[in-house]
Amino acid sequence: MPSFIFSPAARQDLLEIWQYISEESPENAIKVLDSIEQKCSIERQSTLPV
């Protein structure tokens, strides 16, 4: 499976998203980040040459 790398700014954004959501629901914060990572992986796979 192809990998991807988040830029430092993107990693900071993800941290801030997690912190904001986790104030109400740490479990949902993890789910949101997992979903973002999954979608990035799917997008990366769809852009690979055949």
PyMOL commands that set and color helices and strands:
alter all, ss='L'
color gray80, all
select helices_A, chain A and resi 8-22+26-46
alter helices_A, ss='H'
color red, helices_A
deselect
rebuild
show_as cartoon
